[in-house]
Amino acid sequence: MIKRVFNLPSLLCLLFLMVAIGGPVTAHHSATPFYDADKPVEIFGVVTKFVFRNPHAALFVLVESEDGATTEWQVEMSAPVMLKRLGWTPDILTVGTEIRVSGPSSRAEGSHGVLGRRLTLADGSPVLKGGRSSDPARSR
């Protein structure tokens, strides 16, 4: 005789837990489809906006070219929870701050985007005093 190990309510509970826990684990994506590591860029400009919200923080930087034309670049950063662990806050980068950003460029044709891997102030110091100037969350 075969003994039943699970009854229907416990099986449904187990299924719910698998979906609830397994979903977020597989939900994050790689940056590779969006950014080209073989085409790194470095920009220097003035912060126009810093958006500190999920799923990724975003920094907007006004960059002036040699001919005087200006272009706003979008810098994708880690999730706010990751940045908070490093000491970042929503007001750490204020409008008008001069910043240097380097990282893989956006693959989207005609866009001005970069995955922010290294961020420093104009004098070369890290954005967060005593902290890291590079993003620890590498694409997988």
C-alpha positions, 0 to 999 in steps of 0.5 A: 500500500502506498502512503500519501505524503502530501495532501492537497493544501500542503501541495498547493502551499509548496507550489505557491512557495516555489513560485514566490521564491523562484520568480525573483531569483530568475527575474534579473537580466543580463546587461549584455543584450543592451550594452556592448562591452567591446565598445566602452565609452567615457563621458564627462559632464554635468548631472541634470537628474538622478533617479534613485528607483527600481529596477535600476537607478539612472543618472542623466548627464549633459555632455558638451562635445568639442564643437560646443553641442550638448547631448544628454546621456543616460547612465544606467546604474545598479538597483537602489538596494545595491547602491544603498548597501554601498552608502549611496542615497538619492541626494548623493548626486545633485544637479550641477555636479560635474562627473566622469562616467565610463562603461559599456556603451548602449547597443541601441542605434542613435542612443546616448547611453552607458552602463555606469561601471566607474563614476568619479567626480571631476577631480577623480575622487570617488562619488562616495567619500571613502567608498568605491568609484566602480559599480560592484554589480557586474553583468553575468 
